[in-house]
Each structure stands twice: as structure tokens, then as C-alpha cells.
Amino acid sequence: MKNNNVLITGATGTVGTQLIKMLVNRNTPFRALVRNNDQGTLMSHLPKAEVAIGDLSDAYGLQQALQGIEKAFLLTNSLEQSEQLQLNFVNAAHKAGVKHIVKLSQLAADEHSPVRFLRYHAVVENRIRELGMDYTFLRANLFMQGLTAFAHYIKYEGTFYGSLGDAAVSSVDVRDIAAVAATALTEPGHENKIYPITGPAAITHFQMAEILSDVLGINIKYVDLTPEQMQGALTVAGFPQWQVGGLIEDYAHYARGEAAHVFNTVKDITGQHAISFEQFALDYKQYFC
């Protein structure tokens, strides 16, 4: 393998693709851990990119992929096994001599949280600390890009759904998360830091609908459901029960106003203002109309 000392997991996902772009723009060599040859072929065409094929459930494969790596970005898809897969990666990284893990976590991560996703992120964070590696925990709020999951409904029915009432959420654009991650991976001074990452303002989903209406030039409505209605809708849509339960817990977390705080992390770390929801709507307009 080449002398790349940065490894990226989740390189083909929503955050990962933005992070890869930023590393390429910074002329930073990196190694991307991908699950199959098709993803590897796509990644291998990028300048400064090296590809390792592997799976976070394969301890031996992880050891091979992590050889010579000093810094790693840890991100997995939302899976029922996410906690164990991330722990596998952390343990393998420690054995391989990785010095610093930049982990994408979630705002309000806490082992005692009633929200299972917040608990699992905290478990992984605590394991990294326990092993004595340097860390940067990127505790991001709700992704603006998550709204693209409702693109069909917004485009054809003029609606999107949730169950958080009129609670405000300081949702964040994934491009800002990637920018903070790129900085933490390529510049000194971010060791053993916890960075809460939010957008520039806390707004309700009703306000999001108003902004989308203005940007798209059509009437968009946010439909607030009860938790029971939302659970039924997610189940009918085919979400597995573990994910349905987790999403309902997430919505309850938002509804309690626990995700409304605004932090200036994006500006403090990157020097650029956090992307507003209006700008997100403009940039992703093609998804919704």
C-alpha cells in the first residue's frame, strides 16, 4: 500500500462523499475503506486516493486496511449492528497503532439517553477514550439532507412528515460536517476535542416548509403526526422495527427541544459561516421539483 496515513470509512455515503471531495481539493492523500470492488473502482479514479476493500465485521481485513494509518475517520451506515461494527473498528485501529480517530457522532450523545442512537455513539466514544487514542468527536445535529428522503412526497404531493410538533431544531448541512472533519484530519490542534456541529439557526419543520415553498415556488406543507402515526407510517414504508423504534426516539428527542441549541463550531473550525436552510434548499432544489 502507498504511504497514505489517513483512512476514511463511509466514503461513499452522504457525509463521506463530501469529505472525499474536500480531501481531494486539499491535495491530501487518503485510503478509503469500501465494501466491494464496484465502490473501489469508483473511488480509485480520484487523485490521491487509495482503496482498501474490507468489512467492519472482519477483524483481519481491518488490520490489513489500517496498516500505516495514523488518523482515521469513523462513520457507518445506520445499521442494527452499528455499535458493534464501530467497536470492531476502534479495537482494530488501536491494535494497528492508529493514533487519532475522528468519529462522526450525534449531538447529545450519552450512554444514559433514552435514545438508542445517542447511547451507541456514547459507547463508542467511551471505548476510544478508554484505549487512550486521540479523538475528535463530531457531534452533529439532524442532517438537512435527510429531507431528501421525502423528495417524492414534496415533489408530487407538496408535503413532508414528522412527529416533533413545533419544536425547533438546529439542523446542519452535511457539507459543513465534512468541512469540520477535513480540518480535524489534516490540521493539528483538534486532538481530544468534542465539537457540537449545528446549522446557523434553530427552526421548526413548519418554518422549513415555508422556506421550501419560497425557494421552490410551490406550496409545501409540513404534516405533523403523532408518534403512533409516524411509527405506523415508517412500518408501512418497510423500515425494520429496530430502525422504526430508533427514529421515533429521535423524533421524541427533537420534540423535547433537546436539539435546538446553536453552536458556532463550523465558523470557529473552518472559518466559514454554517450553511443556512435557505441555502440548502437552493442547492438541492433539483431533488424537490
WOGINOR-V297271 format. One record per backbone hydrogen bond with DSSP energy under -1.0 kcal/mol. NH is the residue of the N-H (numbers start at 1). CO is the residue of the C=O. E is the energy in kcal/mol with one decimal. If there is no record, write none. Layout:
BEGIN
NH	CO	E
NH	CO	E
END
This chain:
BEGIN
4	2	-1.8
7	71	-2.4
8	31	-2.8
9	73	-1.8
13	10	-1.5
17	13	-2.5
19	15	-2.3
20	16	-2.8
21	17	-1.8
22	18	-1.8
23	19	-2.3
24	20	-2.5
25	21	-2.4
26	22	-1.6
27	24	-1.4
28	23	-2.8
30	48	-2.4
31	6	-2.9
32	50	-3.2
33	8	-2.6
34	52	-2.6
40	36	-2.0
41	37	-2.8
42	38	-1.7
43	39	-2.1
44	40	-2.3
46	43	-1.8
49	46	-1.5
50	30	-1.7
52	32	-2.7
54	34	-2.9
58	55	-2.1
62	58	-2.3
63	59	-2.1
64	60	-2.0
65	61	-2.4
66	62	-2.0
67	64	-1.2
69	66	-2.0
70	5	-2.4
71	5	-2.4
72	100	-2.2
73	7	-2.7
74	102	-2.6
79	77	-1.1
82	79	-1.5
85	81	-2.7
86	82	-2.7
87	83	-2.3
88	84	-2.5
89	85	-2.0
90	86	-2.6
91	87	-2.7
92	88	-2.3
93	89	-2.8
94	90	-2.2
95	91	-2.0
96	92	-2.0
97	94	-1.1
98	93	-2.7
99	70	-1.2
100	70	-2.0
101	134	-2.2
102	72	-3.2
103	136	-2.2
104	74	-2.3
105	138	-2.8
107	140	-2.3
109	106	-1.6
113	110	-1.9
119	115	-1.9
120	116	-2.4
121	117	-1.9
122	118	-1.6
123	119	-2.2
124	120	-2.1
125	121	-2.6
126	122	-2.7
127	123	-1.7
128	124	-2.1
129	125	-2.1
130	126	-2.5
131	127	-1.9
132	129	-1.4
133	128	-1.3
134	99	-2.5
136	101	-2.0
137	193	-2.3
138	103	-3.0
139	137	-1.0
139	195	-1.9
140	105	-1.2
140	138	-1.4
141	197	-2.0
144	172	-2.7
146	143	-1.1
147	144	-2.2
148	145	-1.7
149	146	-1.6
150	147	-2.0
151	148	-1.7
154	150	-2.8
155	151	-2.7
156	152	-2.5
157	153	-2.2
158	153	-1.0
159	153	-1.4
160	221	-1.7
162	223	-1.4
167	164	-1.8
169	203	-2.4
170	259	-2.5
171	169	-1.6
172	142	-2.7
176	173	-1.4
177	173	-1.3
178	174	-2.6
179	175	-1.7
180	176	-2.1
181	177	-2.5
182	178	-2.8
183	179	-1.8
184	180	-2.4
185	181	-2.0
186	182	-1.4
187	183	-2.1
192	135	-1.9
193	135	-1.3
195	137	-3.2
197	139	-2.7
199	170	-1.6
203	169	-1.9
208	204	-1.9
209	205	-2.0
210	206	-1.6
211	207	-2.4
212	208	-2.8
213	209	-2.3
214	210	-2.1
215	211	-2.6
216	212	-3.0
217	213	-1.7
221	158	-2.8
223	160	-2.9
225	162	-3.4
230	226	-2.8
231	227	-2.4
232	228	-2.2
233	229	-2.5
234	230	-2.5
235	231	-2.1
236	232	-2.6
237	233	-1.9
238	235	-1.5
239	234	-2.2
244	240	-2.4
245	241	-2.6
246	242	-1.8
247	243	-2.7
248	244	-2.3
249	245	-1.9
250	246	-2.2
251	247	-2.7
252	248	-2.1
253	249	-2.1
254	250	-2.3
255	251	-2.9
256	252	-1.6
257	254	-2.0
258	253	-1.6
268	264	-2.6
269	265	-2.8
270	266	-2.6
271	267	-1.6
280	276	-2.3
281	277	-2.7
282	278	-2.0
283	279	-2.7
284	280	-2.1
285	282	-1.0
287	284	-1.9
288	285	-1.5
END
